[in-house]
Amino acid sequence: MQPIDNVKNFMYQENYNLPYRWSDHNKDIQNLKSGNISKIFNEVSFEVSEEACNIPFNEILPGIYLGNEYGAGRILGRKNEAATHLKKSQLLEKDINTIVCCTEYSVHYFSPTEFSFIDIPLVDSDVRLENAVPRDFLETIDNQVKQGGVLIHCAAGISRSASVMIIYLSYKFPHLSYDQILNFLKEKRPCVQPNEHFQKQLKEMID
């Protein structure tokens, strides 16, 4: 499916490329498994630009994406068929067929006949991540990614969904520390920054 041209008042519709070094995904996975993290992000500068924060979603591992509500289908301004079709086409171009919503109120921008939805309701405080993100959810993500891409998102793709992604990466690569996982994630999506409440919990869970 090709994106529709000339759709106006649509936010972040084309720019999916970040101005920083991308590593080959297969090499990333090999280095993550071996713990050779320095080969992935040695001396990488994590300067975060406004442009980087506006990226709808980024691929973290093959088929696993992290992003914001615009990447998940939210339309800025009045909803119209052309903009909705464009949003959907961008997800399908990445073979994404499962969307994980990590906002307080589960908001789905497409029908359940178009995508599979998983809800992990999170607020920015007073949430125990170990209870909110159970192991069976992590196993479900592994199963879903075999069938197509998975997008994990919150409102901004900075704190809540990033925390869920960190837990998933820890599940996949349990030998890595919190700081190692966070740095790896920041290379893929530089705006990632779990809030202090989540940071404390994540360190306790992982380290």
C-alpha positions as CSV (number, residue, x, y, z in Angstrom):
1,M,0.0,0.0,0.0
2,Q,1.4,3.4,-1.0
3,P,0.8,6.5,1.2
4,I,-1.7,8.9,-0.2
5,D,-0.2,12.1,-1.5
6,N,-1.2,15.7,-0.6
7,V,-2.8,15.0,2.8
8,K,-2.7,18.2,4.6
9,N,-2.7,19.0,8.4
10,F,-1.2,15.6,9.1
11,M,1.6,15.4,11.7
12,Y,4.8,13.5,11.1
13,Q,3.6,11.6,8.1
14,E,6.9,11.0,6.3
15,N,9.9,11.5,8.5
16,Y,10.8,8.1,9.9
17,N,14.6,8.5,9.6
18,L,16.6,9.8,12.6
19,P,19.8,11.8,12.2
20,Y,21.9,9.3,14.1
21,R,23.8,6.1,13.4
22,W,21.7,3.0,12.9
23,S,23.3,-0.4,13.5
24,D,22.4,-3.5,11.6
25,H,19.7,-5.3,13.5
26,N,21.2,-8.8,13.2
27,K,24.5,-7.5,14.6
28,D,22.6,-5.7,17.4
29,I,20.9,-8.9,18.5
30,Q,24.3,-10.8,18.4
31,N,25.9,-8.1,20.5
32,L,23.0,-8.0,22.9
33,K,23.1,-11.7,23.4
34,S,26.8,-11.7,24.0
35,G,26.7,-8.7,26.3
36,N,29.1,-6.9,23.9
37,I,27.2,-3.6,24.3
38,S,30.1,-1.3,23.5
39,K,30.0,-2.4,19.9
40,I,26.4,-1.1,19.7
41,F,26.7,2.3,21.2
42,N,30.3,3.0,22.1
43,E,30.8,6.8,22.3
44,V,27.4,7.5,20.8
45,S,26.1,11.0,21.6
46,F,22.5,11.1,22.8
47,E,21.6,14.6,21.8
48,V,17.8,14.8,21.5
49,S,16.4,17.1,18.9
50,E,12.8,18.1,18.6
51,E,12.7,16.3,15.3
52,A,13.7,13.0,17.1
53,C,10.9,13.4,19.6
54,N,8.4,13.9,16.8
55,I,9.2,10.6,15.1
56,P,6.0,8.5,15.2
57,F,7.8,5.2,15.8
58,N,11.2,3.5,15.6
59,E,12.2,-0.1,15.1
60,I,14.0,-1.3,18.2
61,L,14.4,-5.0,17.3
62,P,13.3,-6.7,14.1
63,G,9.5,-6.3,14.1
64,I,9.3,-4.5,17.4
65,Y,8.6,-0.8,17.3
66,L,8.3,1.9,19.9
67,G,6.4,5.1,19.3
68,N,3.8,7.7,20.2
69,E,0.1,8.1,19.7
70,Y,0.5,9.6,16.2
71,G,2.4,6.5,15.1
72,A,-0.5,4.4,16.4
73,G,-3.0,6.3,14.3
74,R,-4.0,9.5,16.0
75,I,-4.7,12.3,13.6
76,L,-4.0,15.9,14.4
77,G,-7.1,18.0,13.6
78,R,-10.3,16.8,12.0
79,K,-10.3,13.1,11.2
80,N,-10.8,12.3,7.5
81,E,-10.7,9.2,5.3
82,A,-7.5,10.2,3.5
83,A,-5.5,10.8,6.7
84,T,-6.8,7.6,8.3
85,H,-5.8,5.6,5.2
86,L,-2.3,7.2,5.3
87,K,-1.9,6.3,8.9
88,K,-2.9,2.7,8.3
89,S,-0.7,2.4,5.3
90,Q,2.4,3.5,7.2
91,L,1.8,0.8,9.8
92,L,1.1,-1.9,7.2
93,E,4.3,-0.9,5.2
94,K,6.2,-2.0,8.3
95,D,4.1,-5.2,8.6
96,I,2.7,-4.0,11.9
97,N,-0.5,-5.9,12.8
98,T,-0.4,-5.6,16.6
99,I,-0.6,-2.4,18.6
100,V,0.1,-2.2,22.3
101,C,-1.4,0.8,24.0
102,C,0.3,1.9,27.3
103,T,-1.9,4.9,28.1
104,E,-4.2,5.3,31.1
105,Y,-7.3,5.1,28.9
106,S,-7.0,2.6,26.1
107,V,-7.5,4.4,22.9
108,H,-7.6,2.5,19.6
109,Y,-7.5,4.5,16.4
110,F,-8.5,1.6,14.2
111,S,-11.1,-1.2,14.4
112,P,-10.2,-4.6,15.9
113,T,-10.8,-6.1,12.4
114,E,-7.8,-4.1,11.1
115,F,-5.3,-4.6,13.9
116,S,-4.9,-6.7,17.1
117,F,-4.8,-4.6,20.3
118,I,-3.2,-5.2,23.7
119,D,-3.8,-2.8,26.5
120,I,-1.3,-2.1,29.3
121,P,-3.0,0.8,31.1
122,L,-0.3,3.0,32.7
123,V,-0.2,6.4,34.4
124,D,3.0,8.2,35.1
125,S,2.9,7.5,38.8
126,D,1.4,5.1,41.4
127,V,1.9,2.1,39.2
128,R,3.8,-1.1,39.9
129,L,5.4,-2.0,36.7
130,E,6.0,-5.6,37.7
131,N,2.3,-6.1,38.2
132,A,1.3,-4.0,35.1
133,V,3.6,-5.9,32.7
134,P,3.2,-9.6,33.5
135,R,5.4,-12.3,32.0
136,D,2.6,-13.7,29.9
137,F,2.4,-10.3,28.1
138,L,6.1,-10.6,27.2
139,E,5.5,-14.1,25.9
140,T,2.5,-12.8,23.9
141,I,4.7,-10.1,22.3
142,D,7.2,-12.9,21.3
143,N,4.3,-14.9,19.7
144,Q,2.8,-11.8,18.0
145,V,6.1,-10.7,16.4
146,K,6.3,-14.1,14.6
147,Q,3.1,-13.1,12.8
148,G,4.0,-9.5,12.0
149,G,5.3,-6.3,13.5
150,V,4.3,-5.1,17.0
151,L,4.1,-1.4,17.9
152,I,4.3,-0.4,21.6
153,H,3.2,3.1,22.2
154,C,1.9,5.7,24.7
155,A,1.2,9.4,24.2
156,A,4.7,10.5,23.5
157,G,6.7,7.3,23.2
158,I,9.1,8.6,25.9
159,S,8.3,7.2,29.3
160,R,5.4,4.7,29.7
161,S,5.8,2.7,26.5
162,A,9.6,3.0,26.8
163,S,9.4,1.4,30.3
164,V,7.4,-1.5,28.9
165,M,10.0,-1.8,26.1
166,I,12.8,-1.9,28.7
167,I,11.1,-4.7,30.5
168,Y,10.7,-6.6,27.3
169,L,14.3,-6.2,26.4
170,S,15.3,-7.3,29.9
171,Y,13.1,-10.4,29.4
172,K,14.9,-11.1,26.1
173,F,18.4,-10.3,27.3
174,P,18.4,-10.9,31.1
175,H,22.2,-10.6,31.4
176,L,22.1,-6.9,30.6
177,S,21.8,-4.1,33.2
178,Y,19.2,-1.4,33.2
179,D,21.7,1.2,32.1
180,Q,22.9,-1.0,29.2
181,I,19.3,-1.5,28.0
182,L,18.4,2.1,28.4
183,N,21.4,3.2,26.4
184,F,20.6,0.7,23.6
185,L,17.1,2.0,23.5
186,K,18.2,5.6,23.4
187,E,20.3,4.8,20.3
188,K,17.2,3.6,18.6
189,R,14.8,6.3,19.9
190,P,16.8,9.2,21.5
191,C,13.9,10.8,23.2
192,V,13.3,7.8,25.5
193,Q,13.4,8.9,29.2
194,P,11.4,6.9,31.8
195,N,10.2,9.1,34.6
196,E,11.9,8.9,38.0
197,H,9.2,6.7,39.5
198,F,9.6,4.2,36.7
199,Q,13.4,4.4,36.6
200,K,13.6,3.4,40.3
201,Q,11.3,0.4,39.7
202,L,13.1,-0.7,36.5
203,K,16.5,-0.6,38.3
204,E,15.1,-2.7,41.1
205,M,13.6,-5.2,38.6
206,I,16.6,-5.5,36.4
207,D,19.8,-4.9,38.3
